Amino acid sequence: MKFGESAVPHASIVILVVLQVVCPCDGANLKIGVPENYDGIFPWYLAKLHDLPLTYTDLVVSGDDEDTFGVEGGMLYAVKPLDRERQPSYSLQVSFTTAVSTQSFTVEVCVIDKNDNVPQFIEESMRGSVQLGLLKGIPFMQVEASDRDDRSTPHAELRFSLMDQTPRIPTSQMFHVDAESGEVSLTEDGASTLDPEMCGRYKLSVMVRDMGGEANAFFSTGIVIVEVTGNTWASPDPVRLQENLPGPYPIPISQVKWSGSLVEYSLEGEFPEMLFTISRDGVIYLNAPLDRETQDQFQITIVVERPDGREIAKPVELRVMVGDTNDNRPTFPQTQYHAVVKELAVKGTEILTVQAADNDDPKTDNVRIFYRLVGQVPESPRTLFRVDRDSGVITLLAGSMEGTSPQYTLTITAEDAKGLNSSCTVVITVQDENNNPPVFSQHEYGPFYLAEDAVVGTTVTTVCAWDADERGGDSWLVNYRLESGNEEEVFTLVTDRQTNEVSLVLDKVLDFERESEYILVVSAQNPVGLVRGRYGPASTATVSIFVDDINEGPVLSQSHYEVNVREGEEPGRVIATIRGYDPDSHPIRYSLRGDTKRYFSIGKYSGELKTVQALDREENSTYTMEVVAEDGRNSSLSASTLVTVQILDVNDNSPVLVGDYSWKHLCTPRWDDQALVLASRDSDGPQHGGRLNFSLRADASVRRNWKLTPINDTHTNLSLNTPYLPPEVYTVPFTISDSSSPPRSTFINLPVTVCTCNVRGNCRMAAKQLPGMPSVQSTVGILVGTLGVIGVILIVVFMRLSYQNPKPPSKTNQERVPLKMSL
C-alpha cells in the first residue's frame, strides 16, 4: 500500500500501520515509529493525538527545525520522506490552549530502518601477509566492511565469502575467509603446500553481503593482496652446556622468533620445573646448574601460541647437551672382594680383577682410572701380590704360596686423573693342595686277641695316619681301606672325620674252627688326588688278630622242617632226618618237644623222625613239634628247630546225606519251582570230596517221575519230573559219589511224601503210609485206650496234627536256599 493517495479517508489505516511498527524510543508521552523513505502522497498522516481535550485552541507542533511535521485536526502528519541514516528520531513538542491554561506533551518519532544501503569494504584494496609455517585455521588478517543500515537489524548483518584466488597454485583452495568475522586463514592444503618460492603473492576476490547473506541482499566486492613471507620460526641449533656452571643465573642459552603477529612462547619437556624458561622475546634461559650424571641431555619443545591460547605453528625442538666435568670419584661396585689362590700356584697367576666405575662422561679422559696396591695384612718379608695399574688385574708375584698365611687382606685404590679416589679390600684365601700323603706312625699293630664269641660291633683297635696338609680340608682327610686279609668281610672300618682316626670293628661272628688268625693290611689315602709326590709304604700298616676258641653248641642245618605223610600209612616209617653238627666235634643228642600224644619218635643220635601209629587226616591234618639238639658233653648248649607234619588226604570216606526230610513234602499236581534241597557231606579233603555228585538209579520209572538238579558242590534239588503223581509216600533211590578216581559212593532210598496241596502249599489230607509205619488212626486208638477221655485225646490229636503239618514255604521260594552245614 502506498501512503498519501488521500488525506483524511485513510488516516485510520495509516495510524494502524504506523503503531504496529516496533518503536525503540523511550521517555516520551507518545511514541510512534515511522518507516523511512515513504514515497506516497503528502501530507502523510502519521498518528492521531489522543491526549488532546475536547476543546482547545492554538494547537502547535515544535522541535522540528526543517518544518517536516505538522498538526491538523488532531492528526500528526509529515510533509516529506524521512531518512533514518540522516536522523534516526525526532522529539516533538505539541502545545495547545484550553479555557484554563496552555498545555503541552512530547511526541517521539522513531524512524524505522529499511535496507537501502549497500555494504562497503572499508578499504577498496586490502593487503596482508601470511608467514610460512602458519597452521590451518589461524587468521593472519581480517577484511572489514560497513553498512549504514541499522546494525540491530538484518539489514546490516554482513557475511563474507572468498570468490576467487589468483594464481591457483599449488591448489585453488589455499585460503579461507570466515563468513562472520572476515578473518583470513590458510586451509589444510594451504598450510601444507605454501611456498614463497613457488608463489610469493596471491590476489583474492572477496564479497560482502548484508541481510545475513540472503539471495536478495545488497553486496559489494573487494580485492585482497596476500604476500607470502618466510619465517624465522625454526628449531634452534643444539646447545652444549658444561655441567655445574658457576652462574650467575639465569643464563641465556638460545632464542627463537616468530616473525608474524604478536605471540606467546612456552616450553615443554622432561626437565625439572623452572630449570628452563623462555621470555616474551623468545629468549631461553637456564636457571640452575646441570648435572650430567643425572641427565646428560634435554629435548625441549618450544610452543608458539596466540594470546588467546591457540597454537599457530608446529612446535620446534631445542636439544641441550650437558658437557662433563671431572666431578665424580671412581667407585668400586662392592667394598670387599673374595678370591682364592692355590697353594702351588706359580708366579703370574691371575687371582681376581677389580673394576671401579666413574660416572663422568665415558668419552672423556675423566673416566680413566689407575689402580694401586696400598696395603697387605698380614705383612710379609717378600712381596706376594701385585695389581696392574690400568686393568686392575691382581696377580701372584711370589713363586708359590707354600708356607704362607692361610689368608691375606689387600687394600686396592682406584684414582682418576684429577686425584679423586676410593678404595676396596680384597680377601685372598690360600687354598691348600694335596701335596702331602698320609703316613702311619708305625708299620705294624697288634697282635690283638678276640674271643670266638665276641659280639658284632666290638672295636679291635683304633689307629691314625697323619697328614701334613691343612687340617679340615679335603687334602687332610684320609680314606682308609682294608687291602687284604678281610676277604670274607669279617671286619669293617669306621672313620672319625674330626680326628682322622679309624677304628677296626668286628662286623661278623667269629668262628675259631674256620679261621683262628687274621692278618689285615690297612691303606690310607686322601679323597682328592695328590698333586705332588705319591703314596708309599708309610701309607699302609698291618694289623694282626688272633681268635680264642670257645666251646659252642650244636648247629642245625635248617630252622624249620616241613614233612608230608599220607594218612593211614604203616607206623615206624622214617619221615624225616634232622641234620646237625657241633663246631667242636662233640656228639649230639636229639629229642622231641611238644608231641603230647606221642604220635612220633626220633633217633637219639641219628635224628631220624618216625611215626609211632597210623595217622588220620580227618582227626587232625597238621602236627607241629620241636626237635632239640644238645651238646653231648654239655647239655646246657643246645639248638632247636620246628617240624611241621602235614597229613596228606586219602579217599577213605564215602559221602553221606545230611538232614531230616521226613516232615517235608512235594505237591501234586506239580508246582513250578518246588523242590526238596538235599545236602551231603564227605569227610575227606577237597581233593577227594570237593564236589559231590547226585544221580538217580538207572530205572526208567524213577527217572520219569523224579529229577535231580545240582545247586553247588554239596547240595542238589529233588523235584517231580512228571506233572502228576498220586498222593502217597514214595521211595526215591539215588546215589551220592565223590570226585575221586575211582570214586566212593553211597546208595540212598529216600522216603518222599507227595500230596495234594491247598493254595498255601499245605497238604489237604494225609498221604498213604509206607508198610510198617504207624498211622494217625492207630495213634488215636492207642491214646483213647490209654487215657480214656475222648475229649482230651481229641485235643492232643489236633495239636499233633498242627505240629506235623507246619506252614510250607510259598511256591516261588520253597527249598530254594541251600542248607548251611558245618562239615
DORO-44912 format. One line per field, with one value per residue (C-alpha): residue in one letter; chain; x negated, y, z. Coordinates in steps of 0.05 Angstrom, whole numbers. Last residue first. Layout:
type <- (A;...)
mol <- (A;...)
xx <- (X;...)
yy <- (Y;...)
zz <- (Z;...)
REM end
This chain:
type <- (L;S;M;K;L;P;V;R;E;Q;N;T;K;S;P;P;K;P;N;Q;Y;S;L;R;M;F;V;V;I;L;I;V;G;I;V;G;L;T;G;V;L;I;G;V;T;S;Q;V;S;P;M;G;P;L;Q;K;A;A;M;R;C;N;G;R;V;N;C;T;C;V;T;V;P;L;N;I;F;T;S;R;P;P;S;S;S;D;S;I;T;F;P;V;T;Y;V;E;P;P;L;Y;P;T;N;L;S;L;N;T;H;T;D;N;I;P;T;L;K;W;N;R;R;V;S;A;D;A;R;L;S;F;N;L;R;G;G;H;Q;P;G;D;S;D;R;S;A;L;V;L;A;Q;D;D;W;R;P;T;C;L;H;K;W;S;Y;D;G;V;L;V;P;S;N;D;N;V;D;L;I;Q;V;T;V;L;T;S;A;S;L;S;S;N;R;G;D;E;A;V;V;E;M;T;Y;T;S;N;E;E;R;D;L;A;Q;V;T;K;L;E;G;S;Y;K;G;I;S;F;Y;R;K;T;D;G;R;L;S;Y;R;I;P;H;S;D;P;D;Y;G;R;I;T;A;I;V;R;G;P;E;E;G;E;R;V;N;V;E;Y;H;S;Q;S;L;V;P;G;E;N;I;D;D;V;F;I;S;V;T;A;T;S;A;P;G;Y;R;G;R;V;L;G;V;P;N;Q;A;S;V;V;L;I;Y;E;S;E;R;E;F;D;L;V;K;D;L;V;L;S;V;E;N;T;Q;R;D;T;V;L;T;F;V;E;E;E;N;G;S;E;L;R;Y;N;V;L;W;S;D;G;G;R;E;D;A;D;W;A;C;V;T;T;V;T;T;G;V;V;A;D;E;A;L;Y;F;P;G;Y;E;H;Q;S;F;V;P;P;N;N;N;E;D;Q;V;T;I;V;V;T;C;S;S;N;L;G;K;A;D;E;A;T;I;T;L;T;Y;Q;P;S;T;G;E;M;S;G;A;L;L;T;I;V;G;S;D;R;D;V;R;F;L;T;R;P;S;E;P;V;Q;G;V;L;R;Y;F;I;R;V;N;D;T;K;P;D;D;N;D;A;A;Q;V;T;L;I;E;T;G;K;V;A;L;E;K;V;V;A;H;Y;Q;T;Q;P;F;T;P;R;N;D;N;T;D;G;V;M;V;R;L;E;V;P;K;A;I;E;R;G;D;P;R;E;V;V;I;T;I;Q;F;Q;D;Q;T;E;R;D;L;P;A;N;L;Y;I;V;G;D;R;S;I;T;F;L;M;E;P;F;E;G;E;L;S;Y;E;V;L;S;G;S;W;K;V;Q;S;I;P;I;P;Y;P;G;P;L;N;E;Q;L;R;V;P;D;P;S;A;W;T;N;G;T;V;E;V;I;V;I;G;T;S;F;F;A;N;A;E;G;G;M;D;R;V;M;V;S;L;K;Y;R;G;C;M;E;P;D;L;T;S;A;G;D;E;T;L;S;V;E;G;S;E;A;D;V;H;F;M;Q;S;T;P;I;R;P;T;Q;D;M;L;S;F;R;L;E;A;H;P;T;S;R;D;D;R;D;S;A;E;V;Q;M;F;P;I;G;K;L;L;G;L;Q;V;S;G;R;M;S;E;E;I;F;Q;P;V;N;D;N;K;D;I;V;C;V;E;V;T;F;S;Q;T;S;V;A;T;T;F;S;V;Q;L;S;Y;S;P;Q;R;E;R;D;L;P;K;V;A;Y;L;M;G;G;E;V;G;F;T;D;E;D;D;G;S;V;V;L;D;T;Y;T;L;P;L;D;H;L;K;A;L;Y;W;P;F;I;G;D;Y;N;E;P;V;G;I;K;L;N;A;G;D;C;P;C;V;V;Q;L;V;V;L;I;V;I;S;A;H;P;V;A;S;E;G;F;K;M)
mol <- (A;A;A;A;A;A;A;A;A;A;A;A;A;A;A;A;A;A;A;A;A;A;A;A;A;A;A;A;A;A;A;A;A;A;A;A;A;A;A;A;A;A;A;A;A;A;A;A;A;A;A;A;A;A;A;A;A;A;A;A;A;A;A;A;A;A;A;A;A;A;A;A;A;A;A;A;A;A;A;A;A;A;A;A;A;A;A;A;A;A;A;A;A;A;A;A;A;A;A;A;A;A;A;A;A;A;A;A;A;A;A;A;A;A;A;A;A;A;A;A;A;A;A;A;A;A;A;A;A;A;A;A;A;A;A;A;A;A;A;A;A;A;A;A;A;A;A;A;A;A;A;A;A;A;A;A;A;A;A;A;A;A;A;A;A;A;A;A;A;A;A;A;A;A;A;A;A;A;A;A;A;A;A;A;A;A;A;A;A;A;A;A;A;A;A;A;A;A;A;A;A;A;A;A;A;A;A;A;A;A;A;A;A;A;A;A;A;A;A;A;A;A;A;A;A;A;A;A;A;A;A;A;A;A;A;A;A;A;A;A;A;A;A;A;A;A;A;A;A;A;A;A;A;A;A;A;A;A;A;A;A;A;A;A;A;A;A;A;A;A;A;A;A;A;A;A;A;A;A;A;A;A;A;A;A;A;A;A;A;A;A;A;A;A;A;A;A;A;A;A;A;A;A;A;A;A;A;A;A;A;A;A;A;A;A;A;A;A;A;A;A;A;A;A;A;A;A;A;A;A;A;A;A;A;A;A;A;A;A;A;A;A;A;A;A;A;A;A;A;A;A;A;A;A;A;A;A;A;A;A;A;A;A;A;A;A;A;A;A;A;A;A;A;A;A;A;A;A;A;A;A;A;A;A;A;A;A;A;A;A;A;A;A;A;A;A;A;A;A;A;A;A;A;A;A;A;A;A;A;A;A;A;A;A;A;A;A;A;A;A;A;A;A;A;A;A;A;A;A;A;A;A;A;A;A;A;A;A;A;A;A;A;A;A;A;A;A;A;A;A;A;A;A;A;A;A;A;A;A;A;A;A;A;A;A;A;A;A;A;A;A;A;A;A;A;A;A;A;A;A;A;A;A;A;A;A;A;A;A;A;A;A;A;A;A;A;A;A;A;A;A;A;A;A;A;A;A;A;A;A;A;A;A;A;A;A;A;A;A;A;A;A;A;A;A;A;A;A;A;A;A;A;A;A;A;A;A;A;A;A;A;A;A;A;A;A;A;A;A;A;A;A;A;A;A;A;A;A;A;A;A;A;A;A;A;A;A;A;A;A;A;A;A;A;A;A;A;A;A;A;A;A;A;A;A;A;A;A;A;A;A;A;A;A;A;A;A;A;A;A;A;A;A;A;A;A;A;A;A;A;A;A;A;A;A;A;A;A;A;A;A;A;A;A;A;A;A;A;A;A;A;A;A;A;A;A;A;A;A;A;A;A;A;A;A;A;A;A;A;A;A;A;A;A;A;A;A;A;A;A;A;A;A;A;A;A;A;A;A;A;A;A;A;A;A;A;A;A;A;A;A;A;A;A;A;A;A;A;A;A;A;A;A;A;A;A;A;A;A;A;A;A;A;A;A;A;A;A;A;A;A;A;A;A;A;A;A;A;A;A;A;A;A;A;A;A;A;A;A;A;A;A;A;A;A;A;A;A;A;A;A;A;A;A;A;A;A;A;A;A;A;A;A;A;A;A;A;A;A;A;A;A;A;A;A;A;A;A;A;A;A;A;A;A;A;A;A;A;A;A;A;A;A;A;A;A;A;A;A;A;A;A;A;A;A;A;A;A;A;A;A;A;A;A;A;A;A;A;A;A;A;A;A;A;A;A;A;A;A;A;A;A;A)
xx <- (-623;-583;-521;-486;-428;-417;-362;-309;-270;-204;-215;-164;-112;-108;-141;-105;-64;-76;-37;-61;-54;19;34;3;47;108;92;79;146;181;148;171;242;240;221;199;124;94;149;163;88;78;137;111;42;76;116;55;19;-42;-95;-104;-84;-93;-37;13;15;51;100;100;25;3;-21;18;65;83;40;48;-4;-73;-115;-187;-222;-296;-329;-404;-465;-533;-592;-669;-701;-759;-784;-760;-702;-654;-590;-519;-470;-395;-331;-267;-217;-148;-98;-28;12;17;-36;-24;-62;-122;-195;-178;-234;-298;-346;-420;-472;-546;-585;-531;-457;-454;-385;-357;-292;-238;-179;-209;-278;-247;-202;-261;-308;-382;-381;-382;-448;-477;-550;-594;-648;-706;-707;-771;-817;-773;-792;-755;-697;-646;-579;-510;-451;-384;-340;-269;-237;-180;-199;-134;-83;-70;2;-15;-53;-120;-131;-177;-170;-210;-269;-318;-389;-455;-464;-532;-595;-642;-707;-775;-798;-868;-888;-960;-976;-1023;-1079;-1111;-1179;-1208;-1282;-1324;-1395;-1432;-1489;-1466;-1472;-1549;-1586;-1536;-1517;-1441;-1395;-1321;-1267;-1202;-1132;-1075;-1023;-973;-911;-880;-823;-802;-875;-881;-952;-976;-1018;-1091;-1112;-1187;-1238;-1311;-1360;-1412;-1437;-1373;-1331;-1265;-1193;-1123;-1050;-1067;-1001;-1038;-1087;-1110;-1185;-1223;-1296;-1363;-1433;-1495;-1568;-1624;-1661;-1675;-1632;-1577;-1534;-1461;-1415;-1343;-1322;-1250;-1190;-1224;-1170;-1152;-1076;-1042;-1009;-937;-943;-997;-1056;-1084;-1143;-1161;-1226;-1244;-1310;-1351;-1422;-1422;-1482;-1507;-1532;-1599;-1660;-1703;-1770;-1809;-1816;-1882;-1886;-1947;-1941;-1990;-2000;-2000;-2015;-2088;-2098;-2089;-2033;-2060;-2091;-2058;-1986;-1960;-1888;-1829;-1796;-1864;-1895;-1908;-1918;-1903;-1932;-1897;-1929;-1873;-1882;-1836;-1792;-1740;-1744;-1753;-1689;-1678;-1610;-1611;-1626;-1682;-1707;-1775;-1771;-1799;-1826;-1822;-1806;-1741;-1725;-1723;-1730;-1696;-1730;-1698;-1717;-1691;-1686;-1701;-1761;-1787;-1861;-1878;-1871;-1827;-1813;-1821;-1801;-1840;-1820;-1877;-1874;-1798;-1808;-1799;-1872;-1915;-1963;-2014;-1972;-1978;-1951;-1912;-1897;-1839;-1836;-1790;-1724;-1667;-1607;-1588;-1595;-1657;-1640;-1706;-1744;-1787;-1862;-1902;-1973;-1980;-1996;-2051;-2082;-2082;-2062;-2021;-2031;-1981;-2007;-2029;-2019;-1944;-1932;-1911;-1874;-1905;-1847;-1851;-1808;-1806;-1791;-1764;-1787;-1764;-1797;-1794;-1864;-1844;-1868;-1825;-1843;-1825;-1857;-1866;-1875;-1894;-1873;-1912;-1891;-1923;-1989;-2049;-2089;-2075;-2045;-2087;-2138;-2113;-2082;-2013;-1966;-1912;-1882;-1860;-1868;-1909;-1958;-1960;-1956;-2013;-2017;-2067;-2122;-2171;-2181;-2107;-2053;-1989;-1952;-1971;-1964;-1968;-1961;-1947;-1897;-1891;-1824;-1809;-1738;-1754;-1793;-1729;-1681;-1659;-1630;-1636;-1602;-1668;-1667;-1718;-1739;-1775;-1802;-1820;-1874;-1913;-1975;-2038;-2083;-2061;-2002;-2022;-1979;-1921;-1894;-1823;-1785;-1738;-1720;-1700;-1671;-1628;-1614;-1680;-1679;-1716;-1707;-1659;-1667;-1711;-1669;-1623;-1584;-1508;-1473;-1412;-1369;-1318;-1256;-1203;-1128;-1082;-1051;-993;-973;-911;-919;-881;-948;-967;-1011;-1083;-1108;-1181;-1196;-1260;-1299;-1349;-1416;-1463;-1414;-1434;-1507;-1509;-1487;-1462;-1466;-1402;-1361;-1379;-1345;-1311;-1300;-1235;-1220;-1164;-1216;-1230;-1245;-1289;-1300;-1233;-1201;-1250;-1262;-1224;-1196;-1153;-1169;-1122;-1120;-1068;-1051;-1041;-1036;-1088;-1163;-1160;-1228;-1270;-1329;-1385;-1426;-1411;-1438;-1392;-1434;-1503;-1530;-1584;-1566;-1559;-1553;-1580;-1529;-1523;-1467;-1435;-1418;-1349;-1288;-1253;-1207;-1246;-1191;-1187;-1135;-1076;-1042;-967;-931;-857;-809;-738;-667;-599;-532;-459;-416;-365;-400;-409;-479;-458;-416;-481;-532;-608;-650;-723;-770;-838;-904;-962;-1036;-1101;-1085;-1132;-1189;-1142;-1117;-1050;-1037;-1018;-984;-949;-922;-896;-865;-902;-868;-830;-785;-721;-687;-621;-637;-708;-751;-792;-856;-896;-838;-859;-920;-996;-977;-911;-941;-897;-843;-768;-702;-720;-660;-638;-571;-543;-483;-468;-398;-389;-371;-408;-462;-411;-433;-497;-534;-608;-663;-726;-774;-817;-889;-933;-877;-897;-852;-910;-977;-1027;-1093;-1109;-1081;-1020;-1018;-961;-934;-866;-843;-778;-787;-729;-692;-622;-553;-498;-446;-370;-351;-295;-304;-246;-249;-228;-180;-175;-115;-120;-63;-38;12;36;86;159;201;154;91;49;-23;-55;-130;-167;-228;-252;-290;-341;-365;-405;-412;-340;-316;-244;-201;-166;-104;-95;-30;-4;72;116;150;83;15;-52;-118;-178;-186;-262;-276;-228;-220;-151;-79;-22;52;76;144;175;240;248;180;118;81;104;61;79;19;-24;15;-29;-19;-37;-22;-67;-143;-160;-236;-239;-187;-153;-150;-108;-118;-72;-87;-162;-218;-237;-242;-254;-188;-162;-116;-44;-31;-49;-3;55;45;43;108;142;118;142;204;166;110;118;65;12;-15;-26;0)
yy <- (-2607;-2549;-2544;-2485;-2514;-2487;-2435;-2453;-2503;-2465;-2396;-2385;-2435;-2407;-2441;-2495;-2479;-2536;-2600;-2647;-2592;-2579;-2653;-2663;-2608;-2638;-2706;-2679;-2642;-2705;-2746;-2698;-2702;-2777;-2789;-2859;-2843;-2907;-2935;-2869;-2854;-2922;-2911;-2842;-2870;-2924;-2870;-2827;-2884;-2922;-2943;-3016;-3010;-2939;-2892;-2866;-2790;-2748;-2699;-2627;-2620;-2547;-2505;-2442;-2452;-2521;-2581;-2652;-2699;-2730;-2751;-2772;-2831;-2831;-2896;-2880;-2912;-2884;-2877;-2874;-2852;-2884;-2833;-2782;-2733;-2763;-2802;-2797;-2849;-2847;-2887;-2846;-2883;-2854;-2834;-2824;-2775;-2799;-2767;-2710;-2665;-2711;-2695;-2681;-2646;-2662;-2601;-2611;-2590;-2606;-2577;-2527;-2527;-2592;-2611;-2681;-2702;-2753;-2788;-2809;-2823;-2870;-2903;-2915;-2943;-2926;-2903;-2827;-2790;-2740;-2718;-2690;-2638;-2630;-2698;-2726;-2666;-2623;-2664;-2726;-2722;-2720;-2685;-2682;-2635;-2646;-2586;-2611;-2578;-2530;-2484;-2499;-2538;-2609;-2636;-2658;-2622;-2644;-2659;-2646;-2674;-2737;-2698;-2699;-2675;-2696;-2749;-2783;-2784;-2842;-2836;-2867;-2824;-2810;-2739;-2719;-2707;-2645;-2652;-2587;-2592;-2533;-2528;-2528;-2515;-2536;-2519;-2531;-2606;-2601;-2662;-2689;-2618;-2619;-2619;-2605;-2621;-2581;-2605;-2586;-2634;-2618;-2653;-2679;-2729;-2728;-2733;-2799;-2821;-2892;-2901;-2887;-2845;-2835;-2778;-2798;-2754;-2808;-2798;-2803;-2828;-2791;-2814;-2792;-2800;-2788;-2754;-2695;-2685;-2615;-2629;-2684;-2705;-2707;-2718;-2691;-2716;-2663;-2641;-2571;-2538;-2589;-2612;-2621;-2656;-2677;-2737;-2741;-2790;-2854;-2908;-2939;-2938;-2962;-2906;-2888;-2816;-2798;-2760;-2692;-2661;-2587;-2572;-2505;-2473;-2517;-2544;-2548;-2521;-2554;-2511;-2476;-2486;-2422;-2416;-2351;-2315;-2279;-2211;-2179;-2108;-2087;-2014;-1975;-1902;-1908;-1958;-1903;-1859;-1809;-1740;-1676;-1661;-1720;-1737;-1719;-1767;-1775;-1844;-1893;-1968;-2024;-2095;-2146;-2211;-2253;-2316;-2372;-2383;-2438;-2474;-2408;-2380;-2305;-2272;-2215;-2140;-2135;-2062;-2032;-1959;-1902;-1835;-1775;-1731;-1697;-1746;-1805;-1866;-1934;-1994;-2063;-2134;-2203;-2182;-2252;-2226;-2189;-2206;-2155;-2081;-2059;-1986;-1919;-1852;-1794;-1720;-1670;-1654;-1647;-1594;-1600;-1593;-1562;-1613;-1651;-1715;-1765;-1837;-1858;-1923;-1950;-2023;-2085;-2048;-2098;-2086;-2159;-2193;-2233;-2307;-2331;-2288;-2234;-2225;-2167;-2175;-2119;-2060;-2059;-2002;-1948;-1874;-1884;-1835;-1790;-1762;-1689;-1646;-1644;-1570;-1519;-1459;-1393;-1345;-1276;-1221;-1160;-1093;-1031;-960;-893;-837;-767;-748;-708;-762;-815;-860;-931;-957;-1030;-1054;-1128;-1178;-1243;-1314;-1382;-1350;-1372;-1437;-1454;-1396;-1403;-1364;-1298;-1243;-1273;-1230;-1178;-1149;-1076;-1062;-998;-1002;-1078;-1103;-1140;-1197;-1234;-1183;-1214;-1200;-1210;-1163;-1194;-1155;-1121;-1047;-995;-1036;-984;-977;-921;-899;-860;-834;-760;-776;-764;-807;-844;-779;-780;-832;-868;-943;-987;-1056;-1108;-1168;-1230;-1283;-1284;-1330;-1291;-1332;-1403;-1430;-1486;-1463;-1447;-1376;-1360;-1294;-1251;-1179;-1123;-1053;-1071;-1036;-999;-924;-873;-802;-757;-682;-686;-641;-667;-629;-628;-629;-584;-601;-548;-571;-532;-533;-531;-464;-421;-454;-421;-394;-328;-290;-331;-390;-414;-478;-495;-569;-582;-646;-649;-683;-717;-725;-742;-756;-693;-649;-580;-516;-474;-423;-436;-385;-386;-319;-318;-244;-258;-296;-371;-415;-475;-507;-476;-544;-602;-629;-676;-629;-568;-494;-435;-375;-320;-287;-218;-225;-252;-263;-316;-316;-367;-356;-396;-404;-343;-354;-344;-349;-322;-372;-423;-475;-543;-583;-553;-532;-555;-523;-553;-502;-471;-506;-459;-399;-346;-343;-332;-286;-298;-231;-232;-178;-174;-145;-124;-139;-109;-138;-120;-179;-215;-283;-279;-267;-247;-189;-156;-186;-179;-208;-226;-233;-257;-239;-282;-264;-303;-364;-423;-393;-369;-440;-456;-531;-557;-496;-481;-552;-551;-483;-419;-362;-297;-269;-237;-247;-277;-316;-334;-327;-389;-394;-443;-471;-470;-512;-504;-456;-423;-355;-318;-339;-327;-314;-317;-301;-251;-243;-178;-166;-92;-101;-159;-108;-82;-51;-5;10;48;-18;-28;-76;-107;-160;-193;-217;-277;-320;-389;-441;-482;-475;-420;-449;-395;-330;-297;-224;-175;-123;-94;-56;-18;-7;-4;-53;-28;-54;-26;18;19;-38;-1;27;54;128;138;196;216;261;304;340;411;454;528;544;545;552;508;525;475;452;391;385;339;295;266;200;166;230;226;149;142;185;212;228;298;335;294;290;290;288;327;364;388;382;389;355;367;441;435;458;408;417;449;428;479;473;546;526;471;435;360;352;329;267;221;254;215;187;193;229;238;306;282;225;162;152;139;134;117;77;114;90;126;142;187;215;204;170;114;108;37;35;-31;-17;-33;40;63;14;28;104;97;58;110;166;133;178;240;250;212;176;194;126;69;0)
zz <- (1155;1184;1143;1111;1072;1003;992;940;983;974;943;890;911;981;1041;1079;1141;1190;1183;1238;1291;1274;1270;1339;1369;1337;1365;1435;1435;1411;1466;1520;1495;1488;1560;1569;1573;1548;1504;1472;1462;1430;1385;1365;1346;1305;1269;1255;1223;1248;1196;1179;1107;1079;1094;1046;1044;1095;1070;1044;1047;1056;998;1015;957;983;970;942;969;954;1014;999;1031;1010;989;989;956;979;931;932;867;830;820;870;858;910;893;921;893;884;901;914;959;952;1005;976;932;860;817;768;721;716;734;807;846;883;885;897;950;963;904;885;864;825;795;809;774;791;758;691;721;772;720;673;726;726;798;805;808;858;850;906;890;939;969;941;930;975;1036;1060;1110;1053;1063;1030;1028;992;977;964;904;882;823;786;827;806;812;863;918;947;1021;1080;1150;1135;1104;1163;1146;1115;1063;1066;1022;1030;1070;1056;998;1025;1049;1062;1135;1141;1192;1216;1249;1287;1302;1365;1388;1451;1499;1571;1558;1558;1534;1483;1462;1455;1393;1407;1356;1365;1345;1298;1273;1217;1188;1253;1261;1188;1168;1206;1226;1236;1298;1321;1261;1252;1256;1245;1285;1286;1358;1399;1340;1339;1355;1332;1351;1424;1443;1474;1417;1441;1450;1415;1429;1394;1425;1390;1397;1404;1342;1370;1317;1332;1273;1257;1209;1226;1185;1160;1151;1174;1174;1240;1232;1167;1128;1143;1125;1075;1107;1085;1123;1134;1171;1202;1225;1180;1184;1260;1299;1362;1420;1423;1468;1458;1420;1423;1355;1339;1304;1270;1239;1183;1161;1096;1078;1101;1045;993;966;915;910;883;863;902;884;928;978;1012;1021;1078;1070;1120;1112;1157;1183;1213;1256;1280;1220;1210;1277;1313;1283;1291;1282;1231;1231;1284;1283;1265;1285;1242;1268;1220;1281;1261;1205;1253;1208;1219;1185;1177;1198;1179;1106;1079;1040;1101;1098;1044;1024;1082;1064;1099;1069;1100;1104;1101;1027;1032;1085;1160;1178;1124;1096;1138;1141;1200;1193;1255;1291;1334;1357;1359;1368;1382;1335;1328;1396;1414;1418;1389;1438;1406;1416;1385;1356;1347;1301;1249;1207;1258;1259;1196;1138;1099;1033;1029;966;968;957;1009;982;1003;1016;987;1018;973;1005;968;957;931;891;862;841;779;732;766;826;846;910;929;1002;1007;1061;1064;1086;1102;1119;1077;1080;1008;969;906;864;892;848;843;801;814;750;759;684;684;742;745;816;851;902;946;961;1009;1082;1096;1121;1147;1121;1055;1038;982;919;864;808;756;726;662;669;663;600;561;521;584;611;687;729;744;754;790;766;808;771;811;821;756;763;747;792;800;842;890;949;904;903;925;919;959;945;993;984;925;858;866;860;816;842;806;789;727;684;630;578;580;514;502;442;423;386;347;358;297;285;309;375;402;473;464;463;401;412;400;432;443;458;498;489;546;551;601;658;730;714;671;729;708;748;755;715;643;598;530;496;455;464;513;555;557;618;633;702;722;733;729;659;613;561;547;539;526;479;468;402;370;295;246;252;307;339;377;424;458;522;564;635;695;736;755;742;763;711;745;680;617;565;493;453;391;337;340;311;263;265;227;176;102;73;28;10;6;-36;-21;-72;-57;-75;-58;-38;-27;-5;-48;-41;34;62;132;104;80;33;29;-27;-34;-93;-71;-104;-82;-75;-65;-107;-118;-78;-24;-12;19;9;78;107;41;33;104;91;109;145;130;184;157;224;201;138;157;95;74;35;-7;-46;-118;-105;-115;-146;-165;-181;-166;-116;-127;-93;-19;24;77;111;139;184;169;142;190;243;304;260;228;157;142;125;138;115;145;118;172;172;193;219;245;212;184;218;200;177;124;146;113;95;86;40;25;-37;-32;41;90;46;30;47;2;36;29;74;111;181;224;240;313;325;398;416;478;514;521;560;559;613;637;576;538;498;458;455;418;429;381;394;327;313;266;231;166;164;185;125;130;70;64;92;155;194;266;269;319;262;234;264;226;216;169;186;179;250;281;356;352;340;352;370;385;412;453;465;472;505;465;493;436;382;319;282;219;167;106;75;25;-22;-23;-29;45;50;125;162;220;292;343;416;456;525;513;554;506;430;402;364;337;278;293;310;240;204;250;242;167;166;209;164;100;89;113;64;0;-42;11;33;-16;0)
REM end
